[in-house]
């Protein structure tokens, strides 16, 4: 059985969360095994998709006073508050292969299976209708065919960043409605069930382990990864040139 590293991190600042994901991505080949990481955010934080313009956050008044970080992955803006974020990084032979694209389905289909344990009927979005309208600012108001939907509300979406020899996928699950994004309902408001991040991690990690036919090794970041994350945070994610680059 293959080994996969499991990291469950406490809530941290947004710039650090993004730097750790990128440090794992850069060191994936040296590590030689996939890393599954669950984490939270120490304060409500808006993460912009890589291609979004910083000025566009003015469209969203409710999150105007929140911290902001630009992701290295694309997509719409995400309000990280009362949600669970995961990342998955693995070395690959071909970052454009169908195998890596299939990760979206694997993570979202396993989430659907886990939610079914609580009697929640979730499903993939399916191909959305074509529209000429501009895409909404918030990721969770957009639709992609592999998004996870409950009662017509998107509750999970994911994005990838691909290097030549490794791929990072990260995604977010809305557990509760946030006052910083009141237009988005969470699982609690939709289903009446309060599912904590810890409860979801506990079941989702086991389902993912079976799906990937792997065993977990509970090893923390290496000293080299920590040093790399510190540098990446300083020169990139915490730097205004990166945040305001578009």
ZAVEXVEX-171644 format. One record per residue (C-alpha): x, y, z; residue in three letters. Coordinates in steps of 0.1 Angstrom, whole numbers, plus 2048, in hexadecimal, padded with zeros to 3 digits. Last residue first. Layout:
REM ZAVEXVEX-171644
X,Y,Z,ALA
...
END
This chain:
REM ZAVEXVEX-171644
7DE,9AA,791,UNK
7FE,9A8,7A4,UNK
7EE,9B7,7C3,UNK
7F2,998,7DA,UNK
814,98F,7CA,UNK
822,9B2,7CC,UNK
814,9B6,7EF,UNK
82B,99B,7FC,UNK
81C,983,816,UNK
816,968,7FB,UNK
837,96C,7E8,UNK
858,976,7F7,UNK
850,970,81C,UNK
837,954,819,UNK
84E,941,800,UNK
86C,946,818,UNK
85A,939,836,UNK
84B,91C,822,UNK
86D,912,815,UNK
87B,911,839,UNK
85D,8FC,844,UNK
862,8E5,826,UNK
887,8E0,82E,UNK
880,8D9,853,UNK
867,8BE,847,UNK
842,8C4,84B,UNK
832,8AC,863,UNK
830,887,861,UNK
810,874,868,UNK
815,858,84E,UNK
7F5,84D,83F,UNK
7ED,82D,82C,UNK
7E3,82D,807,UNK
7C9,81D,7F1,UNK
7C1,840,7E2,UNK
79C,83A,7E8,UNK
7A1,829,809,UNK
7B7,845,817,UNK
79E,85F,809,UNK
782,84E,81C,UNK
796,84F,83C,UNK
7A0,873,837,UNK
77C,87D,831,UNK
76E,86E,851,UNK
785,87E,86A,UNK
789,89E,856,UNK
764,8A4,856,UNK
760,89F,87B,UNK
77E,8B6,882,UNK
771,8D1,86B,UNK
751,8D0,87F,UNK
730,8C4,870,UNK
711,8D7,87E,UNK
6F3,8C8,86D,UNK
6D5,8DE,862,UNK
6DB,8D3,83E,UNK
6DE,8F3,82B,UNK
6E7,90B,848,UNK
700,8F2,857,UNK
70F,8E8,836,UNK
718,90C,82E,UNK
704,927,81D,UNK
715,941,807,UNK
705,964,804,UNK
711,96D,827,UNK
736,96E,81C,UNK
748,980,838,UNK
72C,977,850,UNK
736,953,849,UNK
71D,937,843,UNK
728,916,851,UNK
73C,8F7,846,UNK
747,904,824,UNK
75F,8EB,815,UNK
77F,8F7,804,UNK
797,8EB,7EB,UNK
7BC,8E5,7E3,UNK
7CD,8D2,7C7,UNK
7F3,8D4,7C3,UNK
804,8C1,7A7,UNK
828,8B5,7A3,UNK
841,8AE,788,UNK
83B,8CA,76F,UNK
829,8E0,788,UNK
804,8E2,789,UNK
7ED,8F7,79F,UNK
7CB,8E9,7A4,UNK
7A9,8F5,7AF,UNK
78D,8E8,7C5,UNK
768,8EF,7CD,UNK
752,8E4,7EA,UNK
730,8F0,7F8,UNK
71F,8FC,7D8,UNK
6FB,902,7E1,UNK
6DF,8F2,7CB,UNK
6D3,8DD,7E8,UNK
6F6,8D0,7EE,UNK
70F,8D3,7D2,UNK
733,8C7,7CE,UNK
746,8D7,7B1,UNK
751,8BF,795,UNK
73E,8D0,779,UNK
74A,8F2,782,UNK
732,90D,78F,UNK
739,930,79C,UNK
729,93F,7BB,UNK
741,92C,7D2,UNK
75F,93A,7C0,UNK
754,95E,7C9,UNK
759,979,7AF,UNK
73D,96C,799,UNK
746,963,775,UNK
73D,97D,75B,UNK
71D,974,748,UNK
720,963,726,UNK
712,943,735,UNK
715,91E,72C,UNK
700,907,742,UNK
714,8F5,75D,UNK
721,8D2,757,UNK
719,8BD,775,UNK
719,8CB,799,UNK
725,8AC,7AA,UNK
70D,89F,7C5,UNK
705,8A2,7EA,UNK
6E8,892,7FC,UNK
6F0,895,821,UNK
6E6,878,837,UNK
704,87D,84E,UNK
716,85F,83E,UNK
70C,86E,81D,UNK
724,88B,824,UNK
741,872,823,UNK
737,864,801,UNK
733,887,7F3,UNK
755,890,800,UNK
763,870,7F0,UNK
754,87C,7CF,UNK
763,89E,7D2,UNK
786,892,7DA,UNK
787,878,7C0,UNK
776,88D,7A5,UNK
78E,8A9,7A8,UNK
7AB,891,7A9,UNK
7A1,884,787,UNK
7B2,8A2,777,UNK
7D3,893,786,UNK
7CD,871,776,UNK
7C1,880,755,UNK
7E5,88C,750,UNK
7F0,8B0,74F,UNK
808,8AE,76C,UNK
81A,891,75B,UNK
831,87C,770,UNK
822,886,791,UNK
82E,890,7B3,UNK
810,895,7CB,UNK
800,8B2,7DD,UNK
7DE,8B2,7ED,UNK
7D0,8D0,7FF,UNK
7B1,8D3,815,UNK
79E,8F1,823,UNK
782,8EF,83C,UNK
768,90B,840,UNK
75C,923,85A,UNK
770,93F,84A,UNK
784,93D,82B,UNK
772,953,812,UNK
77C,947,7F0,UNK
782,95D,7D1,UNK
77D,94D,7AF,UNK
792,934,79C,UNK
7B8,930,797,UNK
7D3,922,7AD,UNK
7F1,935,7BB,UNK
7DA,945,7D4,UNK
7D9,96A,7DB,UNK
7D5,973,800,UNK
7BC,98B,811,UNK
7B5,994,835,UNK
791,99E,83A,UNK
784,9C2,83C,UNK
773,9C1,819,UNK
764,99E,81E,UNK
73F,9A9,820,UNK
745,9C4,805,UNK
74C,9AC,7E9,UNK
751,9BF,7C8,UNK
76E,9D2,7D8,UNK
780,9B0,7D6,UNK
783,9B8,7B0,UNK
79F,9D0,7B7,UNK
7B6,9B2,7BD,UNK
7B0,9A5,79A,UNK
7AA,980,797,UNK
7C2,969,784,UNK
7D2,957,7A2,UNK
7B0,953,7B4,UNK
7AC,96A,7D1,UNK
7AB,95C,7F5,UNK
796,970,80D,UNK
79F,969,831,UNK
78A,966,851,UNK
7A5,962,86C,UNK
7BA,944,878,UNK
7B2,930,859,UNK
7AE,90A,858,UNK
7C1,8EC,84C,UNK
7C0,8C9,83E,UNK
7DE,8BC,82C,UNK
7E2,89D,816,UNK
806,898,80A,UNK
810,880,7EE,UNK
831,86D,7F0,UNK
855,872,7E4,UNK
85F,88D,7FC,UNK
879,899,7E3,UNK
85F,89A,7C7,UNK
846,8AC,7DC,UNK
85E,8C8,7E7,UNK
850,8E4,7D2,UNK
82C,8D9,7D8,UNK
831,8D6,7FD,UNK
840,8F9,7FE,UNK
823,906,7E9,UNK
809,8F8,802,UNK
81D,906,81F,UNK
81F,929,80F,UNK
7F9,929,809,UNK
7F2,921,82D,UNK
80C,93A,839,UNK
7FD,957,825,UNK
7DB,94E,832,UNK
7E3,94F,857,UNK
7E0,92F,86A,UNK
7C6,917,877,UNK
7D4,8F6,885,UNK
7E4,8DE,86C,UNK
7D9,8BA,864,UNK
7F5,8AB,850,UNK
7F3,888,840,UNK
80F,87A,82C,UNK
806,85F,813,UNK
815,83C,812,UNK
80D,823,7F7,UNK
800,800,800,UNK
END
